[in-house]
């Protein structure tokens, strides 16, 4: 399976395949399981349907690594439109933002300004911005930006971050974030990382995820545990039960189109569930990383390919 994962991650960076996939009807049909649609209205319609099932939503406008400040501001405008629409339609949803989409690799100050403006808009509409985590070379600058923004009195509790359990550094990072009172979304991690910075064995990543989950559950802030792994979910439920942690104090987070039955079961058991809903025309890298994560996703793709 590590070879399969590496192969799909490599394919996620293939420009020729990306161009074909994002422009073809076949590609859009195959991506529909994991991507809500191409336009804002598609995402809002799916959000409303998910809300009706008793689950909250995080919306992600797909795209990363912009090449100009103009593109960064264009990407930000989509999120401003989302925040307004969420408020106007009274949806139970927030937004997730990649700083490379906001110009991080062009100018960190530009990305921080755009993120600050989004957090201010979120605060004004009673909402919340989650800053996503990307590859390990960007971990520190992302943490620095989030910590600076959260420290601003007008943005307190309007911004949070993602931490990846496969990085060796994540325990120390979470300790600092908890001291700052910053809300965390914990995931295992979806990028190809060298053994110098990340656990190469799945068993070690799983063990670290459980360890970090317990740190988050034991803190007073409201955090999200992002996993489709029932062993990780059961470990969190068991720890919460043993320590008298009410289910209202945290949430499980899952991807749109993945383990839908498990999502509904957790809701029926009284747990908070948030569905991460991506949308947009630049869906190919995200889609390939989803295939890299779980063999079941590859089987789903193969079955649908035969129907095309």
N, C-alpha and C positions, 0 to 999 in steps of 0.2 A: 504493500500500500504506500510506503514512502516514495517509491518510484512513480506510482500513479499521481501522487500529490505533486511531486516535482514536475512531472510532465505537464499537468494542467496549469501550474503556476507559470511555467515557461510559456505555454500557449497564451496565457493571459496578457503577455507582453508582445505577442506577434502582431505587428501592425497590419499586415496583409489580411490575416484572418479577422482581425477586429473590423477592418473596413468592410469586408464582405458581410460579416455577421450583422453589424449595426445597420447596414443598408438593405438587407434582404428580408423578404417576408418569411422565409424559412427560419432565419435567425430570430426574428421577433416572436415567431410562434413558439420556438423552443424556450426562449427566455421568459415566456409569460408565467411560468410556474413560480419564478423567483423575483420577477420584476413587475410592479403593478401596472405599468404602462409607460407611454412616452411623455405624457403631458401632466401638468399640475392637476387638471380636473380628473384625470384617471386616478391619481394618487388620493385625492380627496374622496372620490367615490368609494374606493377600497377601504379607506380609513373609516368612513361612516359604517360600512358593512362589518368591519372588525369590531368597532365600538359596540354595535348591536349584539355582538356575541359576548360582551362583558369584558373585553380586553382593550387596553390602551395602545397607543401607537407612537412610534418614532418615525418621522419622515426623513428620507435621505434623497436629495437631488444628486444623481450620480454624475461623476466627473472628478478629475484630479489633474494636478500638474498643468495649470494654465500657463500660457506663454506671454501674457500681457496684463497690465493693470486693468485695461478695459474688460478683458475676459473675466478677471477676478470680480469686478464690480457687477458684471452681468450675472455671474453665478450667485453672488450675494443677493441680487434683486429677486431671484426666484425664492430664496428663503424669506425675504421680507414679505413677498406675496403670500407665502405659506402661513406665516405668523398672522397676517391679517385675516386670511380665510379661516384658519383654525378658530380665531376669536369670534368672527362673524357667525360661523356655523355652529359654534359651541361644541367643537369636537374635543375628544380626550386624546390629545396628541401634542408632541413636542418635535424638535428638529435635531438632526445630527449633521455636523459640518466637518469636512476635512480641510485643514489649513492649507494644504497644497492647492486646493480649489480656490482658496482665497488669496493666493499669490505668495505663499510662504517661501518657496524656492526662488522667487524673483526678488522679494524684499520682505523680510520678517516684520518690519514695521507696518507695511501695508496690510499683511494678514492680520496683525494684532488690531489695527484700527477697524478693519471690516468686522472682525469677531466682536469687538467692543460694541460697535453699532448694532449688531444683531442681538447681543445680550441686552442692550438697552431697550430695544424694541420688544424683546421677549418679556423683560421685566414690566414694561408698560402695559402689556396685554396679559399679564398673569401667566406667562409661559416660561420655558426653560430651554437652554441651548446645550447640547452635548457636543463637546469637541472630540472628534474621533481620533484614534491613534493609528499612525501609519508605520512604515518601516523603521527599524531601530535607529538609523542615522538621524531621524527626526524626533526621537523620543524626548530628549532633553529640552529642545527648543519648544516643543509643544507643551510640556509640563511648565516651563518658565512662563509662557504666555498665559496659560490658564490660571496659574497661581497669581500672576500680577492682576489679571482682570477680576478674579474673585476677591482680591484684597480691596478693590474699590468699593466703598460703601454702597453706591447706587447699584452695584451689580451683585451684591452678596446673595448667594443662593440662586442666581439666575443662570449660572454656568457650571458645567461639570465636565468630566473627562472619562476616557476609556483607558483601562490598563490591561495589558496582555500577560496572561499567566505563564507563557513559555519563556519570558525573559528572566534572566537571573536577578536583575535589578528590581523586579516588580515589588518584592516585599518591602524594600526600603522606600520605594516610591509611595506605596500605599500608607506606610507609617507617616510619611510627611503629609500626604493628602488628608489623612484623618486628623492630624494635628491642626491642619488649616480648616477643617470642616467642609471639605469639598466632596461632593457626591461622585461616586465611582460606578462605572459600568465595567464589570470584570468579564473578560472573554479569554479564550485560550490563545488566540492569535492566528492570523490567516496569511502571514507573509513568510517567504522562505528566508530563514535567518541562519547565520553561521553558528557552529557549536561554541564559538568564543563568547557569544552573547545570549544564547538561548539553549534550553534543554533539548537535546536531540531525540530523547526517548519519550514516547507518548506517556508511559507510566509516570515519568518524572513530571511532565506537564500536568497530568491529572492530579498528582499528589500536591503540586503547588497550587493548582486551582482550588482544591479543597481547603488547603491551609489559608489561602488569601480570602476565600469565601467566609471562613470563620472569623477572620479579622474584621471584615465588613459587617457581618451580621451582629457582631459584638459591639459595634459602634452605634452612637445615637442617630447618625445621619441615615437618610433613605437611599439605599444603593440598589443596583441591578445586577443580577447574576445571569450572564448571557451564555446559555448552553442548551444543547439538545440531548446531552448525555444523561440518561436516567440515573446512572450511578452518581454523577455530580449533583443532580437534583435531589436524590434521596439522601445524600450526605448532608446537604443544606437543610432539608426538612428535618432530619434527625437531630442535627445540632440545634436548630431553632426550638424544636420541641423540648429537648433536654434542658435548655437554658431559659425557657419561658419567654422566648422571643415571638411576639405576636406576628402572624403572617402579614398584617397591615404595614409592618415596618420595613418591608423589602419587596422586591418583585423579581420574578423570573422573566428573562427576555429571550425571545426566539425570532428567527428570521421568517419573513413572509414565505409561505409555500413549503416550509420544512416542519415535519412532525406536528401537523395540524391537529391530529387526534390527541396528542399529548398536551397541546395548548389548551384544548377544551376540557380535558380531564383535570388539569391543574386548576382551572377556573371553577369547576364543579366542586373541587376540594376546598375552595375558599382562599386560594392563593392569587395574588396579583400577577397578571401576565401582560407583558408589553410586546407587541409585534413590530419588528423593524421592517418598514416598508420602503424599499428603494424604487425610484422611478427615473425616467429620463432617457434620452437618446444615446447617451454614452454608457451603455449598460454592459458592454462586453467584458472588461476586466473583472467587474464584480461577479458576473455570471460564471466565469471560469474559476474564480476562487471558490465559489460555492460547490462546483463540481470537484474541486481538489479536496474539499473538506470531508466529504462522505461518499463512499462507494454507492450508496443507495441513490444519490443524486445522479450519478453516471448511468445507472440502470434506468432511472426515469427518463433521462435524455434519450437513451437508446430506444426505448419503447415508443417514445413520441416521434423519433426520427423515422421509424418504420411506418408511421401513420401519415407522414407528410406526402 
